[in-house]
Amino acid sequence: MSVDDPLVWWYGRVDFERRSPVAGDLKLDQMRGLLRALGEPQRRLRIVHVAGSKGKGSTSALLASILRQAGYRTGLFTSPHLSQVEERIQVDGEPISRPELLALLSEIRQAVPPGIHLTFFEVGTAAGWLHFVRRRVDLAVVEVGLGGRFDSTNVCTPWLSIITSISYDHVQILGPTLASIAFEKAGIIKPGRPVLSGVTDPEAGPVIRRVAAERGSRLRELEVDFHVAYQPGQLGQRLPTVEVQTERHRWPPMALGLHGKQQAANAALAVAAVEELRAMGLTIRDEHVALGLRHVRWPARLEVLAHKPLVLLDCAHNVASIQALVDTLAEAPDRGRRWLIFASSSDKDIPGMLRVLVAHFHHVAFTRYAHSARAAAPETLATLGEAAGIRSFERFDSAPEAWRTVYSQASPDDLILVAGSVFLAGELRPIIQESVNQPQPPTTTEETS
């Protein structure tokens, strides 16, 4: 690709998450300047804006799935992507095509006002707004990239804001306490617009309530105004179910296409969002909600890629999400050996994650993902793993090598989990899919009998 290629230009933009924050770095002025040059596309959209430390992507996917079932043309903007950058911008579950993306990037590049130096995420956000307008979406579900108050998506006036949860992540940018993080997330609350909160932490919750009250925004909260009960399923065999109770409606048990108690909270937020959107005039029947929850597709969230052995892919990459992942593994069959393929970014709490994981796996393959200087070296991971109590492990210089080795050694009753990084999940997902779709020759005579 030449330097004139729109993708080269886009990938040449500085990503804020990869640079040190400095005073004024997170201002929205340049995003607003770009959007003025593009005709303010965000003002022509009906938007649900979703922030949170965990669960914001899943909640966005669940709500978008419900809206599609109800017959609405639905835009979905999420980040990061797994395998292809086009995944960030979807309409009715279909990623933007490469030609459409290139055309939008060229248009944005030509429209950039003098003196504005855009980040990668700002360009992607502008492309999302434009694509949704051009495709005439009925609603756009937009996930915040980082924080909320100064995130480049926070230039819209949404119909509804959702804050999913608060936990420690990006503390160098968002602040060292749950209260400071909650304040940044609460930045998406707009005056007079309703807000839903899945925040149950006693330090963070009051911050959300205070900001909502200051802005005259009606707030409904999980475990206060609506509740959810979760019935576990069995990974690879049976979906879990959720029962949502709100002040307006007692919902019947509904199958949920995502495993884990934390996903029940996300489903409850999606259901509460449906009730808000109904009050605004949308037609979303109960059966649309049930179908949307059952048929949601959100890759790398304890995604089952094969059954014998049971192969699971998850993008958990901090202590809180790793703990939720381990809790959900109780829904996996208790049989055979458990293998873990693990890689992580060097700026994450790797010792904390490994301490949570150590008791749940027989063998760990430490590796690194490709194409990023942020990946921790396998040797570093192994040292930290030993300190955490992991005794059976191997080191691999590449993720595909780790996968091939583990897959060749696993028996049909075993479980293989890939976790620790979105980048690892994105790199291995297509490789795993190709592997498990190939017929495997028998390895012993007993298997052929």
Stockholm file with secondary structure:
# STOCKHOLM 1.0

chainA/1-449         MSVDDPLVWWYGRVDFERRSPVAGDLKLDQMRGLLRALGEPQRRLRIVHVAGSKGKGSTSALLASILRQAGYRTGLFTSPHLSQVEERIQVDGEPISRPELLALLSEIRQAVPPGIHLTFFEVGTAAGWLHFVRRRVDLAVVEVGLGGRFDSTNVCTPWLSIITSISYDHVQILGPTLASIAFEKAGIIKPGRPVLSGVTDPEAGPVIRRVAAERGSRLRELEVDFHVAYQPGQLGQRLPTVEVQTERHRWPPMALGLHGKQQAANAALAVAAVEELRAMGLTIRDEHVALGLRHVRWPARLEVLAHKPLVLLDCAHNVASIQALVDTLAEAPDRGRRWLIFASSSDKDIPGMLRVLVAHFHHVAFTRYAHSARAAAPETLATLGEAAGIRSFERFDSAPEAWRTVYSQASPDDLILVAGSVFLAGELRPIIQESVNQPQPPTTTEETS
#=GR chainA/1-449 SS CCTTSHHHHHHTSBCGGGSCCCTTTTCSHHHHHHHHHTTCGGGGSCEEEEECSSSHHHHHHHHHHHHHHTTCCEEEECSSCSSCGGGGEEETTEECCHHHHHHHHHHHHHHCCTTCCCBHHHHHHHHHHHHHHHTTCSEEEEECSSSSTTCTTTTSCCSEEEECCCCSCSHHHHCSSHHHHHHHHGGGCCTTCCEEECCCCTTTHHHHHHHHHHTTCCEEEBTTTEEEEEECCBTTTBCCEEEEEESSCBCCCEECSSCSHHHHHHHHHHHHHHHHHHHTTCCCCHHHHHHHHHTCCCTTSSEEEEETTEEEECCCCSHHHHHHHHHHGGGSCCCSCEEEEECCBTTSCHHHHHHHHGGGCSEEEECCCSSCTTBCCHHHHHHHHHHHTCCSEEECSSHHHHHHHHHHHCCTTCEEEEESCHHHHHHHHHHHHHHHTSCCCCSSGGGGC
#=GC SS_cons         CCTTSHHHHHHTSBCGGGSCCCTTTTCSHHHHHHHHHTTCGGGGSCEEEEECSSSHHHHHHHHHHHHHHTTCCEEEECSSCSSCGGGGEEETTEECCHHHHHHHHHHHHHHCCTTCCCBHHHHHHHHHHHHHHHTTCSEEEEECSSSSTTCTTTTSCCSEEEECCCCSCSHHHHCSSHHHHHHHHGGGCCTTCCEEECCCCTTTHHHHHHHHHHTTCCEEEBTTTEEEEEECCBTTTBCCEEEEEESSCBCCCEECSSCSHHHHHHHHHHHHHHHHHHHTTCCCCHHHHHHHHHTCCCTTSSEEEEETTEEEECCCCSHHHHHHHHHHGGGSCCCSCEEEEECCBTTSCHHHHHHHHGGGCSEEEECCCSSCTTBCCHHHHHHHHHHHTCCSEEECSSHHHHHHHHHHHCCTTCEEEEESCHHHHHHHHHHHHHHHTSCCCCSSGGGGC
//
